[in-house]
Amino acid sequence: MADIVNQIKKLKEENDVLILAHYYVDEEVQKIADCVGDSYYLSEKAVEATEQAILFCGVSFMGESAKILNPEKLVLMPDPSADCPMAHMATAEKIKAVRQQYDDLAVVCYINSTAEIKRYSDVCVTSSNAMKIVKSLPNKHILFVPDENLGRYIASKIPEKHFIFNDGYCYVHKEIKKEDVLRSKEQWPQAEVLAHPECTMEVLEEADYIGSTSGIIARAGESDAKEFIICTETGVFYELTKNNPDKIFHPAKEQQICSGMKQITLEKVLQTLESMDQPLVMDETARLEAQKPLTKMLELAQK
């Protein structure tokens, strides 16, 4: 393991590569990354990158977003087949149909989506900035794609807007049930429940805190509680325990695991740095169309 890590560090410097990793990938991969974070933070870091190449340790839509925002850079994925099912759970046909029904419509696209869906959207959001961005939009009608659960949570906080929902979901969060949380609360009655807004509303109703992955990490550090029930992918446990060695973290249920994220391994990272081939390629017209909602997200999130 140490030999692989040393080789990765050496090749990273030689090839001028910035390694970005999402909180949900394996902890050994998080350890070798230059930046670890949630989707919004990693989008910002991709834009700020001065390196010639970006190696994105995450699923396909993350690499696409990095390439959309950095067309001149080499963007590499340790495993191009690592994917997010939810990213494909919206269609251009549905977006076009809803646009015909409402004149005053904003298509709000969760960043966990394909570049193709981003092309037909007005603005992208992440779980950490969706509330702020949707509130800032002048439009009354909001089509939120692809995740219904995040859309319904945001809608519950902005009753003045009219939301149209899509039937997409994250299977990791959807499979966390209210019964799992209640059972965990019974087992650890002193624990705070921290939940990601991709969970269903019935799970969110049982939570003490609802927020993005980075929000959950921040809350665990700020809270006086010593024990937590975590309702999101367990890859985040590495950062949680690293930052809070005196606190205890429990998953709400077994197998809160994203198989796509777990396809990213140190061995694949090393192989990619050794070959530096098969970079992500995008049609320029499609890239420019998908860039607009991502750029708008970065602008609105900073206001």
C-alpha positions in Angstrom: 0.0 0.0 0.0 2.8 2.4 0.9 4.5 1.7 -2.4 1.4 2.5 -4.4 0.9 5.8 -2.4 4.5 6.9 -3.0 4.2 6.1 -6.7 0.9 8.1 -6.9 2.6 11.1 -5.2 5.6 10.9 -7.6 3.5 10.7 -10.8 1.1 13.3 -9.6 3.9 15.8 -9.4 5.7 14.7 -12.6 2.5 15.0 -14.6 1.2 18.2 -12.9 -2.1 16.6 -11.9 -4.6 17.8 -9.3 -6.4 14.9 -7.6 -10.0 15.7 -6.5 -11.9 13.1 -4.5 -15.5 13.0 -3.3 -16.3 12.1 0.4 -18.0 8.9 -0.8 -14.9 7.2 -2.3 -12.8 4.8 -0.3 -10.9 6.4 2.5 -7.5 5.2 1.1 -8.3 7.3 -2.0 -9.4 10.3 0.0 -6.0 10.2 1.8 -4.0 10.7 -1.4 -6.2 13.4 -2.9 -5.2 17.1 -3.0 -8.8 18.1 -2.3 -11.7 16.1 -0.7 -15.2 17.5 -0.6 -18.8 17.5 -1.8 -19.9 18.3 -5.3 -20.0 22.1 -4.9 -16.6 22.4 -3.2 -15.0 20.2 -5.9 -16.6 22.2 -8.7 -15.0 25.3 -7.2 -11.6 23.6 -6.9 -11.8 22.4 -10.5 -12.3 26.0 -11.7 -9.4 27.2 -9.5 -7.1 24.5 -10.7 -3.7 25.7 -12.0 -2.5 22.2 -12.8 -2.5 20.9 -16.4 -4.6 17.9 -15.6 -7.4 17.0 -13.2 -7.9 13.4 -11.9 -11.4 13.1 -10.6 -12.0 10.4 -8.0 -15.7 10.1 -8.3 -18.5 9.1 -10.6 -19.0 10.2 -14.3 -21.1 13.3 -13.9 -18.3 14.8 -11.6 -15.7 14.3 -14.3 -18.1 15.8 -16.9 -18.6 18.8 -14.8 -14.9 19.3 -14.3 -14.4 19.1 -18.1 -17.3 21.4 -18.8 -15.8 24.1 -16.6 -12.2 23.4 -17.7 -12.2 22.7 -21.5 -8.5 23.3 -21.9 -7.5 20.8 -19.2 -6.9 17.1 -19.4 -9.7 15.5 -17.2 -9.1 11.9 -16.3 -11.3 9.4 -14.4 -9.7 6.4 -12.6 -12.7 4.3 -13.7 -14.8 5.9 -16.5 -17.5 3.2 -15.9 -18.2 4.5 -12.3 -21.6 6.0 -12.6 -24.5 7.5 -10.7 -27.9 6.0 -11.6 -29.8 9.1 -10.5 -27.8 11.2 -13.0 -29.7 9.4 -15.8 -33.2 9.7 -14.2 -34.3 12.8 -16.1 -35.0 13.3 -19.8 -34.8 16.2 -22.2 -38.3 15.3 -23.4 -39.8 15.9 -20.0 -38.0 19.2 -19.6 -39.3 20.3 -23.0 -42.8 19.2 -22.2 -42.9 21.1 -18.9 -41.5 24.3 -20.6 -44.5 24.2 -22.9 -46.8 24.2 -19.9 -45.3 27.2 -18.0 -44.1 30.5 -19.4 -42.4 31.5 -16.1 -40.4 28.4 -15.6 -36.8 27.8 -14.3 -35.3 24.3 -14.8 -33.2 23.7 -11.8 -30.8 20.8 -12.3 -29.1 19.1 -9.5 -25.4 18.7 -10.3 -25.8 14.9 -10.0 -27.0 14.8 -13.6 -25.6 14.1 -17.0 -24.1 16.8 -19.2 -27.0 16.2 -21.6 -29.6 17.2 -19.0 -27.5 20.2 -17.9 -27.8 21.4 -21.5 -31.5 21.9 -21.2 -31.4 23.5 -17.7 -31.3 27.1 -16.5 -29.2 26.6 -13.4 -27.4 23.8 -11.6 -27.5 23.4 -7.8 -25.9 21.2 -5.2 -27.4 20.0 -1.9 -25.4 22.7 -0.2 -26.5 25.7 -2.3 -29.9 24.6 -3.7 -31.9 26.5 -1.1 -30.1 29.8 -1.7 -30.1 29.6 -5.4 -33.8 28.6 -5.8 -34.8 31.4 -3.5 -32.9 33.9 -5.6 -34.6 33.0 -8.9 -37.3 35.3 -10.0 -39.4 32.5 -11.5 -42.5 31.3 -9.8 -42.5 27.8 -11.3 -39.5 25.4 -10.7 -38.9 22.1 -12.4 -36.4 20.3 -10.2 -34.5 17.5 -11.8 -33.5 14.7 -11.4 -33.8 14.1 -7.6 -37.4 14.2 -6.3 -36.3 13.9 -2.6 -34.0 16.9 -2.6 -36.6 18.8 -4.7 -39.4 18.1 -2.2 -37.2 19.1 0.8 -36.3 22.5 -0.9 -39.9 23.0 -1.8 -41.0 22.5 1.8 -38.8 25.5 2.7 -39.9 27.7 -0.1 -43.7 27.5 -0.1 -44.0 30.7 -2.3 -42.6 28.8 -5.3 -44.5 26.1 -7.3 -42.4 23.0 -7.8 -42.8 20.4 -10.5 -40.9 17.2 -9.5 -39.1 14.5 -11.3 -39.2 10.8 -10.2 -35.4 10.4 -9.8 -33.7 9.4 -6.7 -30.4 8.3 -5.1 -30.8 4.6 -4.3 -28.4 4.8 -1.3 -30.5 7.5 0.4 -33.8 6.1 -0.7 -33.0 2.8 0.9 -32.6 4.4 4.3 -36.1 4.0 5.8 -37.9 5.7 8.7 -37.9 2.3 10.5 -34.1 2.2 10.2 -33.8 5.6 11.8 -36.3 4.8 14.6 -34.5 1.5 15.3 -31.1 3.3 15.5 -32.6 6.0 17.8 -33.8 3.3 20.1 -30.4 1.7 20.1 -28.5 5.0 20.6 -31.0 7.4 22.3 -28.4 10.1 23.0 -27.3 10.3 19.4 -28.1 13.1 17.0 -29.5 12.2 13.7 -27.8 13.9 10.7 -29.4 13.4 7.3 -28.7 14.3 3.7 -31.7 15.9 1.9 -31.6 13.2 -0.7 -33.3 11.0 1.9 -37.1 10.7 1.9 -39.2 13.3 3.7 -40.2 10.7 6.4 -36.5 10.1 7.2 -35.8 13.9 7.2 -38.7 14.4 9.7 -36.7 12.2 12.2 -33.5 14.2 11.7 -31.9 16.7 14.1 -30.0 18.2 11.3 -30.5 18.1 7.5 -27.7 19.2 5.2 -25.2 18.4 2.5 -22.3 16.0 3.1 -20.1 19.0 4.0 -22.9 20.3 6.2 -23.1 17.0 8.1 -19.4 17.1 8.7 -19.5 20.6 10.0 -22.5 19.9 12.2 -20.8 16.9 13.8 -17.8 19.1 14.7 -20.0 21.9 16.1 -22.4 19.8 18.1 -22.0 19.0 21.8 -23.3 15.5 21.1 -20.8 12.7 21.4 -22.7 10.2 19.3 -24.4 10.5 15.8 -26.6 8.5 13.5 -25.5 9.3 9.9 -28.1 9.1 7.1 -25.8 9.2 4.1 -23.1 7.2 2.3 -20.6 5.8 4.8 -17.6 7.1 2.9 -18.1 10.3 4.9 -17.1 8.4 8.1 -13.4 8.8 7.3 -13.7 12.6 7.5 -16.1 12.5 10.4 -13.8 10.3 12.6 -10.6 12.1 11.5 -12.1 15.5 12.5 -13.8 14.1 15.7 -11.7 11.3 17.2 -13.6 11.6 20.5 -17.0 11.1 18.9 -18.9 8.0 17.7 -20.7 7.6 14.4 -23.3 5.0 13.4 -24.9 4.3 10.0 -28.7 4.4 10.1 -28.6 1.0 8.5 -26.2 -1.5 7.0 -24.9 -1.1 3.5 -25.2 2.7 3.0 -22.8 2.3 0.1 -22.6 3.8 -3.4 -21.2 1.0 -5.6 -20.1 3.5 -8.2 -18.0 5.5 -5.8 -16.4 2.4 -4.5 -15.2 1.4 -8.0 -12.5 4.0 -7.4 -9.4 2.4 -6.0 -5.8 3.3 -5.4 -4.7 0.8 -8.0 -6.9 2.5 -10.6 -5.6 5.9 -9.6 -2.0 4.7 -10.1 -2.8 3.1 -13.5 -4.4 6.3 -14.7 -1.4 8.4 -13.6 1.0 5.9 -15.3 -0.9 6.0 -18.7 -2.4 9.5 -18.7 -4.5 8.3 -21.5 -8.3 8.1 -22.3 -9.1 11.6 -21.2 -12.7 12.7 -21.0 -13.8 14.2 -24.4 -16.8 16.3 -25.0 -18.5 17.8 -28.1 -17.8 21.6 -27.9 -21.3 22.7 -28.7 -22.7 20.4 -26.0 -20.1 21.5 -23.5 -20.9 25.2 -24.0 -24.6 24.6 -23.5 -23.9 22.6 -20.3 -21.5 25.2 -19.1 -24.2 27.9 -18.8 -26.1 26.5 -15.8 -22.9 25.4 -14.0 -21.4 28.9 -14.4 -24.7 30.4 -13.2 -24.6 28.2 -10.2 -21.1 29.3 -9.2 -22.2 33.0 -9.7 -25.4 32.8 -7.7 -23.9 30.7 -4.9 -21.4 33.5 -4.2 -23.9 36.4 -4.0 
